[in-house]
Amino acid sequence: MDPRALPPRLVIDPSLPPEISIQLRSSPHVLRMARAGRRMDPTPSPTWLFVLPGLLLLIWLMTDSLAGVVVAGTGMGMIALLRWTASDAANRAAKRRLRLAYEHAGDYILPEDLDYPCQVLLRRAQDAAETILASQVHQAGLIDTIDNRVTLPEEVWQIAQRLAKLSAMHAEHGKLVPRDLPSGLEDAFKPYSTALDAAWTSLSKRVRNLEQYAKQVMKADKVFHAHRRLEALAARTPDYQQLVADTVRDDLARAHIKELAGQAAHVRKLFEESIHQAKQAAGELIRSPRV
């Protein structure tokens, strides 16, 4: 993978209960084990069962004292028991996480589930969604006409699922279709390649719609930032008007006072237009084709 390009992040079905989602997200290495079909060794190591008697025999030979052997044996037995208990508890917890990963194997997408082009596309979708959710206009509730906190994670999940399927079919297609097709058979294979290309084109458009939404949100964010500053100045408009009236000639004063009075309304209009454009982009996201 291109070292300059960041890989996508783990994607989990947003409809899962939070407690399951948290457990899956906290153990990506366990998810990889499940995806690879690995199992954990169910048998704890019995090494200490052989080491302990040997140590006790050594102590008895060195001290020739039964009492010393009993005390040492009790101490070492307790230590071994505590270590075994802790190891067994950790082993059981790891097994539970692995079992959960197998049970929900269809509810998460790992970066390794995608080929490189699909990884790049998923990362773009994730970055766009995060840009929207981190924006000031979203946090202020100004663009949440499509319920971004619900819709965007679902959109990324749907894209990730389809990219994983497309990646698998790309790999299968590459194995089944010979590199050098016999003459006259090119057209027989073409519909299958066309189907993959159509799916890629549709998913790419879907991600571009998401990026367009993010772009409009960033634009609205900049206007919102300027608008809030100008609102603070607008509260002082009478003071500025009075300053102009007191210091500028009458003919110029009237023009300046009128300009000050209309400035806040102009900025408000620009802000409303930017929000409207962001909402339009959100609507286009909803109308984007599903593949």
DAZIJO-V275645 format. One record per backbone hydrogen bond with DSSP energy under -1.0 kcal/mol. NH is the residue of the N-H (numbers start at 1). CO is the residue of the C=O. If there is no record, write none. Layout:
NH;CO / NH;CO
//
This chain:
5;2 / 11;109 / 13;107 / 16;13 / 21;17 / 22;18 / 23;19 / 24;20 / 25;21 / 26;22 / 27;24 / 31;27 / 32;28 / 33;29 / 34;30 / 35;31 / 36;32 / 37;34 / 38;33 / 49;46 / 50;47 / 51;47 / 52;48 / 54;50 / 55;51 / 56;52 / 57;53 / 58;54 / 59;55 / 60;56 / 61;57 / 62;58 / 63;59 / 64;60 / 69;65 / 70;66 / 71;67 / 72;68 / 73;69 / 74;70 / 75;71 / 76;72 / 77;73 / 78;74 / 79;75 / 80;76 / 81;77 / 82;78 / 83;79 / 84;80 / 85;81 / 86;82 / 87;83 / 88;84 / 89;85 / 90;86 / 91;87 / 92;88 / 93;89 / 94;90 / 95;91 / 96;92 / 97;93 / 98;94 / 99;95 / 100;96 / 101;97 / 102;98 / 103;99 / 104;100 / 105;102 / 107;104 / 109;11 / 113;110 / 114;111 / 119;115 / 120;116 / 121;117 / 122;118 / 123;119 / 124;120 / 125;121 / 126;122 / 127;123 / 128;124 / 129;125 / 130;126 / 131;127 / 132;128 / 133;129 / 134;130 / 135;132 / 139;135 / 140;136 / 141;138 / 142;137 / 145;143 / 147;144 / 150;147 / 151;147 / 152;148 / 154;150 / 155;151 / 156;152 / 157;153 / 158;154 / 159;155 / 160;156 / 161;157 / 162;158 / 163;159 / 164;160 / 165;161 / 166;162 / 167;163 / 168;164 / 169;165 / 170;166 / 171;167 / 172;168 / 173;169 / 174;170 / 175;171 / 176;172 / 177;173 / 185;182 / 189;185 / 190;186 / 193;189 / 194;190 / 195;191 / 196;192 / 197;193 / 198;194 / 199;195 / 200;196 / 201;197 / 202;198 / 203;199 / 204;200 / 205;201 / 206;202 / 207;203 / 208;204 / 209;205 / 210;206 / 211;207 / 212;208 / 213;209 / 214;210 / 215;211 / 216;212 / 217;213 / 218;214 / 219;215 / 220;216 / 221;217 / 222;218 / 223;219 / 224;220 / 225;221 / 226;222 / 227;223 / 228;224 / 229;225 / 230;226 / 231;227 / 232;228 / 233;229 / 234;230 / 235;231 / 236;233 / 237;234 / 240;236 / 241;237 / 242;238 / 243;239 / 244;240 / 245;241 / 246;242 / 247;243 / 248;244 / 253;249 / 254;250 / 256;252 / 257;253 / 258;254 / 259;255 / 260;256 / 261;257 / 262;258 / 263;259 / 266;262 / 267;263 / 268;264 / 269;265 / 270;266 / 271;267 / 272;268 / 273;269 / 274;270 / 275;271 / 276;272 / 277;273 / 278;274 / 279;275 / 280;276 / 281;277 / 282;278 / 283;279 / 284;280 / 285;281 / 286;282 / 287;283
//
